[in-house]
Amino acid sequence: MNDKTELLKTLYEVLGEEGCGMSCEDADIFQDEDGWKLNLEGFMEPWNLGKTLTEARQSIREYASMGFGLH
């Protein structure tokens, strides 16, 4: 399993199928020179998740716990 797939899996685990809906299906997770990013439909700019896979997983959990459009 590649890193992008791991992060998508984390997104589904944190939110569950019901919480994810179309947002997760259309989620664009990518890595650029600044690190991992998450771009969800309806948001203008991607969210910074961190430089490492571990940081990115933690950020997904933090964003979801704060309710920033992830449930």
PDB file with SEQRES, HELIX, SHEET and CRYST1 records, atoms N, CA, C and O in Angstrom:
SEQRES   1 A   71  MET ASN ASP LYS THR GLU LEU LEU LYS THR LEU TYR GLU          
SEQRES   2 A   71  VAL LEU GLY GLU GLU GLY CYS GLY MET SER CYS GLU ASP          
SEQRES   3 A   71  ALA ASP ILE PHE GLN ASP GLU ASP GLY TRP LYS LEU ASN          
SEQRES   4 A   71  LEU GLU GLY PHE MET GLU PRO TRP ASN LEU GLY LYS THR          
SEQRES   5 A   71  LEU THR GLU ALA ARG GLN SER ILE ARG GLU TYR ALA SER          
SEQRES   6 A   71  MET GLY PHE GLY LEU HIS                                      
HELIX    1 AA1 ASP A    3  GLU A   25  1                                  23    
HELIX    2 AA2 LEU A   53  MET A   66  1                                  14    
SHEET    1 AA1 3 ASP A  28  ASP A  32  0                                        
SHEET    2 AA1 3 GLY A  35  ASN A  39 -1                                        
SHEET    3 AA1 3 TRP A  47  GLY A  50 -1                                        
CRYST1    1.000    1.000    1.000  90.00  90.00  90.00 P 1           1          
ATOM      1  N   MET A   1       0.849  -1.171   0.000  1.00  0.00           N  
ATOM      2  CA  MET A   1       0.000   0.000   0.000  1.00  0.00           C  
ATOM      3  C   MET A   1       0.902   1.244   0.000  1.00  0.00           C  
ATOM      4  O   MET A   1       1.847   1.332   0.784  1.00  0.00           O  
ATOM      5  N   ASN A   2       0.602   2.195  -0.881  1.00  0.00           N  
ATOM      6  CA  ASN A   2       1.429   3.401  -0.929  1.00  0.00           C  
ATOM      7  C   ASN A   2       0.966   4.426   0.112  1.00  0.00           C  
ATOM      8  O   ASN A   2      -0.086   4.263   0.730  1.00  0.00           O  
ATOM      9  N   ASP A   3       1.756   5.472   0.295  1.00  0.00           N  
ATOM     10  CA  ASP A   3       1.482   6.466   1.330  1.00  0.00           C  
ATOM     11  C   ASP A   3       0.140   7.172   1.130  1.00  0.00           C  
ATOM     12  O   ASP A   3      -0.588   7.407   2.094  1.00  0.00           O  
ATOM     13  N   LYS A   4      -0.180   7.504  -0.100  1.00  0.00           N  
ATOM     14  CA  LYS A   4      -1.446   8.183  -0.384  1.00  0.00           C  
ATOM     15  C   LYS A   4      -2.627   7.295   0.009  1.00  0.00           C  
ATOM     16  O   LYS A   4      -3.596   7.769   0.602  1.00  0.00           O  
ATOM     17  N   THR A   5      -2.541   6.023  -0.319  1.00  0.00           N  
ATOM     18  CA  THR A   5      -3.587   5.073   0.033  1.00  0.00           C  
ATOM     19  C   THR A   5      -3.714   4.946   1.547  1.00  0.00           C  
ATOM     20  O   THR A   5      -4.818   4.832   2.078  1.00  0.00           O  
ATOM     21  N   GLU A   6      -2.568   4.966   2.242  1.00  0.00           N  
ATOM     22  CA  GLU A   6      -2.580   4.909   3.707  1.00  0.00           C  
ATOM     23  C   GLU A   6      -3.324   6.110   4.303  1.00  0.00           C  
ATOM     24  O   GLU A   6      -4.093   5.961   5.252  1.00  0.00           O  
ATOM     25  N   LEU A   7      -3.091   7.291   3.743  1.00  0.00           N  
ATOM     26  CA  LEU A   7      -3.755   8.493   4.254  1.00  0.00           C  
ATOM     27  C   LEU A   7      -5.247   8.483   3.952  1.00  0.00           C  
ATOM     28  O   LEU A   7      -6.047   8.912   4.784  1.00  0.00           O  
ATOM     29  N   LEU A   8      -5.631   8.003   2.785  1.00  0.00           N  
ATOM     30  CA  LEU A   8      -7.056   7.875   2.468  1.00  0.00           C  
ATOM     31  C   LEU A   8      -7.722   6.881   3.419  1.00  0.00           C  
ATOM     32  O   LEU A   8      -8.851   7.092   3.862  1.00  0.00           O  
ATOM     33  N   LYS A   9      -7.017   5.804   3.724  1.00  0.00           N  
ATOM     34  CA  LYS A   9      -7.521   4.813   4.670  1.00  0.00           C  
ATOM     35  C   LYS A   9      -7.715   5.458   6.048  1.00  0.00           C  
ATOM     36  O   LYS A   9      -8.725   5.215   6.709  1.00  0.00           O  
ATOM     37  N   THR A  10      -6.760   6.272   6.478  1.00  0.00           N  
ATOM     38  CA  THR A  10      -6.871   6.978   7.755  1.00  0.00           C  
ATOM     39  C   THR A  10      -8.090   7.892   7.748  1.00  0.00           C  
ATOM     40  O   THR A  10      -8.832   7.949   8.729  1.00  0.00           O  
ATOM     41  N   LEU A  11      -8.295   8.601   6.652  1.00  0.00           N  
ATOM     42  CA  LEU A  11      -9.445   9.493   6.529  1.00  0.00           C  
ATOM     43  C   LEU A  11     -10.756   8.723   6.720  1.00  0.00           C  
ATOM     44  O   LEU A  11     -11.640   9.168   7.453  1.00  0.00           O  
ATOM     45  N   TYR A  12     -10.877   7.567   6.060  1.00  0.00           N  
ATOM     46  CA  TYR A  12     -12.082   6.742   6.197  1.00  0.00           C  
ATOM     47  C   TYR A  12     -12.221   6.191   7.614  1.00  0.00           C  
ATOM     48  O   TYR A  12     -13.327   6.137   8.153  1.00  0.00           O  
ATOM     49  N   GLU A  13     -11.093   5.775   8.226  1.00  0.00           N  
ATOM     50  CA  GLU A  13     -11.142   5.223   9.582  1.00  0.00           C  
ATOM     51  C   GLU A  13     -11.612   6.271  10.584  1.00  0.00           C  
ATOM     52  O   GLU A  13     -12.414   5.974  11.470  1.00  0.00           O  
ATOM     53  N   VAL A  14     -11.117   7.484  10.444  1.00  0.00           N  
ATOM     54  CA  VAL A  14     -11.444   8.551  11.383  1.00  0.00           C  
ATOM     55  C   VAL A  14     -12.900   8.991  11.237  1.00  0.00           C  
ATOM     56  O   VAL A  14     -13.594   9.201  12.232  1.00  0.00           O  
ATOM     57  N   LEU A  15     -13.351   9.125  10.012  1.00  0.00           N  
ATOM     58  CA  LEU A  15     -14.684   9.665   9.767  1.00  0.00           C  
ATOM     59  C   LEU A  15     -15.770   8.617   9.607  1.00  0.00           C  
ATOM     60  O   LEU A  15     -16.948   8.901   9.821  1.00  0.00           O  
ATOM     61  N   GLY A  16     -15.385   7.426   9.238  1.00  0.00           N  
ATOM     62  CA  GLY A  16     -16.363   6.391   8.955  1.00  0.00           C  
ATOM     63  C   GLY A  16     -17.027   6.642   7.613  1.00  0.00           C  
ATOM     64  O   GLY A  16     -16.953   7.744   7.070  1.00  0.00           O  
ATOM     65  N   GLU A  17     -17.665   5.630   7.090  1.00  0.00           N  
ATOM     66  CA  GLU A  17     -18.278   5.743   5.762  1.00  0.00           C  
ATOM     67  C   GLU A  17     -19.366   6.808   5.731  1.00  0.00           C  
ATOM     68  O   GLU A  17     -19.477   7.562   4.763  1.00  0.00           O  
ATOM     69  N   GLU A  18     -20.163   6.869   6.783  1.00  0.00           N  
ATOM     70  CA  GLU A  18     -21.251   7.841   6.837  1.00  0.00           C  
ATOM     71  C   GLU A  18     -20.730   9.271   6.935  1.00  0.00           C  
ATOM     72  O   GLU A  18     -21.254  10.174   6.282  1.00  0.00           O  
ATOM     73  N   GLY A  19     -19.712   9.473   7.741  1.00  0.00           N  
ATOM     74  CA  GLY A  19     -19.143  10.805   7.925  1.00  0.00           C  
ATOM     75  C   GLY A  19     -18.386  11.302   6.718  1.00  0.00           C  
ATOM     76  O   GLY A  19     -18.285  12.506   6.484  1.00  0.00           O  
ATOM     77  N   CYS A  20     -17.854  10.370   5.954  1.00  0.00           N  
ATOM     78  CA  CYS A  20     -17.051  10.736   4.790  1.00  0.00           C  
ATOM     79  C   CYS A  20     -17.909  11.221   3.627  1.00  0.00           C  
ATOM     80  O   CYS A  20     -17.669  12.296   3.076  1.00  0.00           O  
ATOM     81  N   GLY A  21     -18.891  10.439   3.263  1.00  0.00           N  
ATOM     82  CA  GLY A  21     -19.737  10.795   2.134  1.00  0.00           C  
ATOM     83  C   GLY A  21     -18.936  11.061   0.877  1.00  0.00           C  
ATOM     84  O   GLY A  21     -17.924  10.407   0.625  1.00  0.00           O  
ATOM     85  N   MET A  22     -19.384  12.007   0.101  1.00  0.00           N  
ATOM     86  CA  MET A  22     -18.738  12.351  -1.161  1.00  0.00           C  
ATOM     87  C   MET A  22     -17.396  13.051  -0.943  1.00  0.00           C  
ATOM     88  O   MET A  22     -16.521  12.988  -1.808  1.00  0.00           O  
ATOM     89  N   SER A  23     -17.225  13.707   0.183  1.00  0.00           N  
ATOM     90  CA  SER A  23     -15.988  14.446   0.430  1.00  0.00           C  
ATOM     91  C   SER A  23     -14.772  13.541   0.346  1.00  0.00           C  
ATOM     92  O   SER A  23     -13.760  13.914  -0.249  1.00  0.00           O  
ATOM     93  N   CYS A  24     -14.860  12.362   0.934  1.00  0.00           N  
ATOM     94  CA  CYS A  24     -13.716  11.454   0.923  1.00  0.00           C  
ATOM     95  C   CYS A  24     -13.491  10.832  -0.453  1.00  0.00           C  
ATOM     96  O   CYS A  24     -12.355  10.617  -0.876  1.00  0.00           O  
ATOM     97  N   GLU A  25     -14.585  10.553  -1.134  1.00  0.00           N  
ATOM     98  CA  GLU A  25     -14.449   9.963  -2.466  1.00  0.00           C  
ATOM     99  C   GLU A  25     -13.723  10.910  -3.412  1.00  0.00           C  
ATOM    100  O   GLU A  25     -12.968  10.471  -4.280  1.00  0.00           O  
ATOM    101  N   ASP A  26     -13.951  12.200  -3.242  1.00  0.00           N  
ATOM    102  CA  ASP A  26     -13.326  13.191  -4.107  1.00  0.00           C  
ATOM    103  C   ASP A  26     -12.092  13.828  -3.481  1.00  0.00           C  
ATOM    104  O   ASP A  26     -11.535  14.778  -4.031  1.00  0.00           O  
ATOM    105  N   ALA A  27     -11.665  13.312  -2.336  1.00  0.00           N  
ATOM    106  CA  ALA A  27     -10.499  13.883  -1.643  1.00  0.00           C  
ATOM    107  C   ALA A  27      -9.245  13.698  -2.493  1.00  0.00           C  
ATOM    108  O   ALA A  27      -8.998  12.631  -3.056  1.00  0.00           O  
ATOM    109  N   ASP A  28      -8.487  14.740  -2.565  1.00  0.00           N  
ATOM    110  CA  ASP A  28      -7.219  14.702  -3.280  1.00  0.00           C  
ATOM    111  C   ASP A  28      -6.107  14.850  -2.245  1.00  0.00           C  
ATOM    112  O   ASP A  28      -5.922  15.921  -1.667  1.00  0.00           O  
ATOM    113  N   ILE A  29      -5.377  13.773  -2.021  1.00  0.00           N  
ATOM    114  CA  ILE A  29      -4.241  13.805  -1.114  1.00  0.00           C  
ATOM    115  C   ILE A  29      -2.993  13.719  -1.974  1.00  0.00           C  
ATOM    116  O   ILE A  29      -2.837  12.811  -2.791  1.00  0.00           O  
ATOM    117  N   PHE A  30      -2.114  14.681  -1.772  1.00  0.00           N  
ATOM    118  CA  PHE A  30      -0.898  14.708  -2.580  1.00  0.00           C  
ATOM    119  C   PHE A  30       0.266  15.237  -1.759  1.00  0.00           C  
ATOM    120  O   PHE A  30       0.084  15.818  -0.690  1.00  0.00           O  
ATOM    121  N   GLN A  31       1.461  15.023  -2.283  1.00  0.00           N  
ATOM    122  CA  GLN A  31       2.673  15.485  -1.622  1.00  0.00           C  
ATOM    123  C   GLN A  31       3.419  16.415  -2.571  1.00  0.00           C  
ATOM    124  O   GLN A  31       3.649  16.087  -3.735  1.00  0.00           O  
ATOM    125  N   ASP A  32       3.796  17.593  -2.045  1.00  0.00           N  
ATOM    126  CA  ASP A  32       4.604  18.520  -2.822  1.00  0.00           C  
ATOM    127  C   ASP A  32       5.850  18.873  -2.011  1.00  0.00           C  
ATOM    128  O   ASP A  32       6.166  18.203  -1.028  1.00  0.00           O  
ATOM    129  N   GLU A  33       6.547  19.914  -2.419  1.00  0.00           N  
ATOM    130  CA  GLU A  33       7.799  20.271  -1.735  1.00  0.00           C  
ATOM    131  C   GLU A  33       7.589  20.702  -0.286  1.00  0.00           C  
ATOM    132  O   GLU A  33       8.533  20.690   0.504  1.00  0.00           O  
ATOM    133  N   ASP A  34       6.363  21.084   0.071  1.00  0.00           N  
ATOM    134  CA  ASP A  34       6.062  21.500   1.447  1.00  0.00           C  
ATOM    135  C   ASP A  34       5.551  20.358   2.316  1.00  0.00           C  
ATOM    136  O   ASP A  34       5.432  20.521   3.531  1.00  0.00           O  
ATOM    137  N   GLY A  35       5.251  19.221   1.732  1.00  0.00           N  
ATOM    138  CA  GLY A  35       4.752  18.075   2.483  1.00  0.00           C  
ATOM    139  C   GLY A  35       3.418  17.589   1.954  1.00  0.00           C  
ATOM    140  O   GLY A  35       3.050  17.868   0.813  1.00  0.00           O  
ATOM    141  N   TRP A  36       2.692  16.853   2.798  1.00  0.00           N  
ATOM    142  CA  TRP A  36       1.406  16.281   2.422  1.00  0.00           C  
ATOM    143  C   TRP A  36       0.303  17.321   2.509  1.00  0.00           C  
ATOM    144  O   TRP A  36       0.296  18.163   3.407  1.00  0.00           O  
ATOM    145  N   LYS A  37      -0.637  17.254   1.559  1.00  0.00           N  
ATOM    146  CA  LYS A  37      -1.767  18.181   1.497  1.00  0.00           C  
ATOM    147  C   LYS A  37      -3.051  17.384   1.270  1.00  0.00           C  
ATOM    148  O   LYS A  37      -3.040  16.312   0.667  1.00  0.00           O  
ATOM    149  N   LEU A  38      -4.150  17.935   1.767  1.00  0.00           N  
ATOM    150  CA  LEU A  38      -5.472  17.357   1.579  1.00  0.00           C  
ATOM    151  C   LEU A  38      -6.360  18.415   0.969  1.00  0.00           C  
ATOM    152  O   LEU A  38      -6.528  19.493   1.539  1.00  0.00           O  
ATOM    153  N   ASN A  39      -6.926  18.120  -0.176  1.00  0.00           N  
ATOM    154  CA  ASN A  39      -7.834  19.033  -0.844  1.00  0.00           C  
ATOM    155  C   ASN A  39      -9.195  18.356  -0.948  1.00  0.00           C  
ATOM    156  O   ASN A  39      -9.341  17.333  -1.617  1.00  0.00           O  
ATOM    157  N   LEU A  40     -10.183  18.933  -0.283  1.00  0.00           N  
ATOM    158  CA  LEU A  40     -11.539  18.402  -0.312  1.00  0.00           C  
ATOM    159  C   LEU A  40     -12.424  19.289  -1.169  1.00  0.00           C  
ATOM    160  O   LEU A  40     -12.215  20.499  -1.259  1.00  0.00           O  
ATOM    161  N   GLU A  41     -13.409  18.675  -1.794  1.00  0.00           N  
ATOM    162  CA  GLU A  41     -14.370  19.423  -2.599  1.00  0.00           C  
ATOM    163  C   GLU A  41     -15.062  20.454  -1.714  1.00  0.00           C  
ATOM    164  O   GLU A  41     -15.469  20.150  -0.592  1.00  0.00           O  
ATOM    165  N   GLY A  42     -15.190  21.660  -2.222  1.00  0.00           N  
ATOM    166  CA  GLY A  42     -15.855  22.720  -1.485  1.00  0.00           C  
ATOM    167  C   GLY A  42     -14.891  23.639  -0.743  1.00  0.00           C  
ATOM    168  O   GLY A  42     -15.303  24.680  -0.230  1.00  0.00           O  
ATOM    169  N   PHE A  43     -13.636  23.273  -0.680  1.00  0.00           N  
ATOM    170  CA  PHE A  43     -12.638  24.120  -0.033  1.00  0.00           C  
ATOM    171  C   PHE A  43     -11.730  24.706  -1.103  1.00  0.00           C  
ATOM    172  O   PHE A  43     -11.349  24.012  -2.047  1.00  0.00           O  
ATOM    173  N   MET A  44     -11.385  25.967  -0.962  1.00  0.00           N  
ATOM    174  CA  MET A  44     -10.636  26.659  -2.002  1.00  0.00           C  
ATOM    175  C   MET A  44      -9.182  26.208  -2.086  1.00  0.00           C  
ATOM    176  O   MET A  44      -8.629  26.092  -3.180  1.00  0.00           O  
ATOM    177  N   GLU A  45      -8.569  25.957  -0.952  1.00  0.00           N  
ATOM    178  CA  GLU A  45      -7.152  25.598  -0.951  1.00  0.00           C  
ATOM    179  C   GLU A  45      -6.935  24.317  -0.160  1.00  0.00           C  
ATOM    180  O   GLU A  45      -7.699  24.005   0.753  1.00  0.00           O  
ATOM    181  N   PRO A  46      -5.893  23.580  -0.514  1.00  0.00           N  
ATOM    182  CA  PRO A  46      -5.603  22.353   0.234  1.00  0.00           C  
ATOM    183  C   PRO A  46      -5.108  22.665   1.648  1.00  0.00           C  
ATOM    184  O   PRO A  46      -4.511  23.710   1.907  1.00  0.00           O  
ATOM    185  N   TRP A  47      -5.380  21.723   2.548  1.00  0.00           N  
ATOM    186  CA  TRP A  47      -4.930  21.845   3.930  1.00  0.00           C  
ATOM    187  C   TRP A  47      -3.572  21.186   4.063  1.00  0.00           C  
ATOM    188  O   TRP A  47      -3.343  20.107   3.516  1.00  0.00           O  
ATOM    189  N   ASN A  48      -2.678  21.825   4.781  1.00  0.00           N  
ATOM    190  CA  ASN A  48      -1.360  21.260   5.036  1.00  0.00           C  
ATOM    191  C   ASN A  48      -1.491  20.167   6.091  1.00  0.00           C  
ATOM    192  O   ASN A  48      -2.060  20.395   7.158  1.00  0.00           O  
ATOM    193  N   LEU A  49      -0.966  18.982   5.795  1.00  0.00           N  
ATOM    194  CA  LEU A  49      -1.059  17.863   6.732  1.00  0.00           C  
ATOM    195  C   LEU A  49       0.259  17.576   7.445  1.00  0.00           C  
ATOM    196  O   LEU A  49       0.261  16.920   8.487  1.00  0.00           O  
ATOM    197  N   GLY A  50       1.362  18.050   6.911  1.00  0.00           N  
ATOM    198  CA  GLY A  50       2.661  17.788   7.531  1.00  0.00           C  
ATOM    199  C   GLY A  50       3.647  17.207   6.548  1.00  0.00           C  
ATOM    200  O   GLY A  50       3.287  16.825   5.434  1.00  0.00           O  
ATOM    201  N   LYS A  51       4.887  17.144   6.969  1.00  0.00           N  
ATOM    202  CA  LYS A  51       5.949  16.664   6.081  1.00  0.00           C  
ATOM    203  C   LYS A  51       6.029  15.142   6.007  1.00  0.00           C  
ATOM    204  O   LYS A  51       6.367  14.588   4.961  1.00  0.00           O  
ATOM    205  N   THR A  52       5.719  14.464   7.115  1.00  0.00           N  
ATOM    206  CA  THR A  52       5.844  13.009   7.142  1.00  0.00           C  
ATOM    207  C   THR A  52       4.462  12.352   7.129  1.00  0.00           C  
ATOM    208  O   THR A  52       3.441  13.002   7.351  1.00  0.00           O  
ATOM    209  N   LEU A  53       4.464  11.066   6.866  1.00  0.00           N  
ATOM    210  CA  LEU A  53       3.226  10.295   6.873  1.00  0.00           C  
ATOM    211  C   LEU A  53       2.604  10.303   8.270  1.00  0.00           C  
ATOM    212  O   LEU A  53       1.385  10.404   8.403  1.00  0.00           O  
ATOM    213  N   THR A  54       3.418  10.199   9.291  1.00  0.00           N  
ATOM    214  CA  THR A  54       2.933  10.221  10.669  1.00  0.00           C  
ATOM    215  C   THR A  54       2.282  11.560  10.998  1.00  0.00           C  
ATOM    216  O   THR A  54       1.206  11.595  11.595  1.00  0.00           O  
ATOM    217  N   GLU A  55       2.922  12.656  10.615  1.00  0.00           N  
ATOM    218  CA  GLU A  55       2.350  13.988  10.842  1.00  0.00           C  
ATOM    219  C   GLU A  55       1.033  14.136  10.094  1.00  0.00           C  
ATOM    220  O   GLU A  55       0.080  14.706  10.623  1.00  0.00           O  
ATOM    221  N   ALA A  56       0.974  13.632   8.877  1.00  0.00           N  
ATOM    222  CA  ALA A  56      -0.243  13.740   8.068  1.00  0.00           C  
ATOM    223  C   ALA A  56      -1.394  12.980   8.714  1.00  0.00           C  
ATOM    224  O   ALA A  56      -2.516  13.484   8.763  1.00  0.00           O  
ATOM    225  N   ARG A  57      -1.130  11.778   9.209  1.00  0.00           N  
ATOM    226  CA  ARG A  57      -2.180  11.006   9.897  1.00  0.00           C  
ATOM    227  C   ARG A  57      -2.689  11.767  11.122  1.00  0.00           C  
ATOM    228  O   ARG A  57      -3.894  11.852  11.356  1.00  0.00           O  
ATOM    229  N   GLN A  58      -1.771  12.310  11.887  1.00  0.00           N  
ATOM    230  CA  GLN A  58      -2.140  13.055  13.092  1.00  0.00           C  
ATOM    231  C   GLN A  58      -2.972  14.289  12.728  1.00  0.00           C  
ATOM    232  O   GLN A  58      -3.949  14.596  13.410  1.00  0.00           O  
ATOM    233  N   SER A  59      -2.598  14.989  11.672  1.00  0.00           N  
ATOM    234  CA  SER A  59      -3.346  16.174  11.247  1.00  0.00           C  
ATOM    235  C   SER A  59      -4.765  15.825  10.828  1.00  0.00           C  
ATOM    236  O   SER A  59      -5.703  16.556  11.144  1.00  0.00           O  
ATOM    237  N   ILE A  60      -4.929  14.717  10.123  1.00  0.00           N  
ATOM    238  CA  ILE A  60      -6.268  14.281   9.715  1.00  0.00           C  
ATOM    239  C   ILE A  60      -7.129  14.057  10.950  1.00  0.00           C  
ATOM    240  O   ILE A  60      -8.286  14.475  10.992  1.00  0.00           O  
ATOM    241  N   ARG A  61      -6.566  13.404  11.945  1.00  0.00           N  
ATOM    242  CA  ARG A  61      -7.309  13.156  13.193  1.00  0.00           C  
ATOM    243  C   ARG A  61      -7.645  14.467  13.905  1.00  0.00           C  
ATOM    244  O   ARG A  61      -8.752  14.627  14.419  1.00  0.00           O  
ATOM    245  N   GLU A  62      -6.701  15.400  13.938  1.00  0.00           N  
ATOM    246  CA  GLU A  62      -6.935  16.691  14.593  1.00  0.00           C  
ATOM    247  C   GLU A  62      -8.015  17.492  13.869  1.00  0.00           C  
ATOM    248  O   GLU A  62      -8.920  18.029  14.509  1.00  0.00           O  
ATOM    249  N   TYR A  63      -7.927  17.578  12.543  1.00  0.00           N  
ATOM    250  CA  TYR A  63      -8.942  18.312  11.775  1.00  0.00           C  
ATOM    251  C   TYR A  63     -10.328  17.716  12.008  1.00  0.00           C  
ATOM    252  O   TYR A  63     -11.304  18.446  12.181  1.00  0.00           O  
ATOM    253  N   ALA A  64     -10.408  16.393  12.012  1.00  0.00           N  
ATOM    254  CA  ALA A  64     -11.702  15.735  12.209  1.00  0.00           C  
ATOM    255  C   ALA A  64     -12.235  15.992  13.614  1.00  0.00           C  
ATOM    256  O   ALA A  64     -13.436  16.206  13.784  1.00  0.00           O  
ATOM    257  N   SER A  65     -11.380  15.975  14.607  1.00  0.00           N  
ATOM    258  CA  SER A  65     -11.836  16.183  15.986  1.00  0.00           C  
ATOM    259  C   SER A  65     -12.334  17.614  16.203  1.00  0.00           C  
ATOM    260  O   SER A  65     -13.179  17.851  17.067  1.00  0.00           O  
ATOM    261  N   MET A  66     -11.820  18.560  15.432  1.00  0.00           N  
ATOM    262  CA  MET A  66     -12.250  19.947  15.552  1.00  0.00           C  
ATOM    263  C   MET A  66     -13.472  20.248  14.697  1.00  0.00           C  
ATOM    264  O   MET A  66     -14.079  21.312  14.813  1.00  0.00           O  
ATOM    265  N   GLY A  67     -13.828  19.293  13.833  1.00  0.00           N  
ATOM    266  CA  GLY A  67     -15.019  19.448  13.017  1.00  0.00           C  
ATOM    267  C   GLY A  67     -14.841  20.386  11.829  1.00  0.00           C  
ATOM    268  O   GLY A  67     -15.811  20.991  11.373  1.00  0.00           O  
ATOM    269  N   PHE A  68     -13.634  20.514  11.327  1.00  0.00           N  
ATOM    270  CA  PHE A  68     -13.390  21.414  10.200  1.00  0.00           C  
ATOM    271  C   PHE A  68     -13.871  20.808   8.899  1.00  0.00           C  
ATOM    272  O   PHE A  68     -13.072  20.512   8.010  1.00  0.00           O  
ATOM    273  N   GLY A  69     -15.171  20.625   8.786  1.00  0.00           N  
ATOM    274  CA  GLY A  69     -15.753  20.141   7.548  1.00  0.00           C  
ATOM    275  C   GLY A  69     -15.514  18.672   7.302  1.00  0.00           C  
ATOM    276  O   GLY A  69     -15.760  18.185   6.198  1.00  0.00           O  
ATOM    277  N   LEU A  70     -15.036  17.946   8.310  1.00  0.00           N  
ATOM    278  CA  LEU A  70     -14.718  16.547   8.118  1.00  0.00           C  
ATOM    279  C   LEU A  70     -15.679  15.611   8.847  1.00  0.00           C  
ATOM    280  O   LEU A  70     -15.295  14.501   9.216  1.00  0.00           O  
ATOM    281  N   HIS A  71     -16.910  16.036   9.056  1.00  0.00           N  
ATOM    282  CA  HIS A  71     -17.898  15.100   9.587  1.00  0.00           C  
ATOM    283  C   HIS A  71     -19.293  15.608   9.363  1.00  0.00           C  
ATOM    284  O   HIS A  71     -20.259  14.948   9.746  1.00  0.00           O  
TER     285      HIS A  71                                                      
END                                                                             
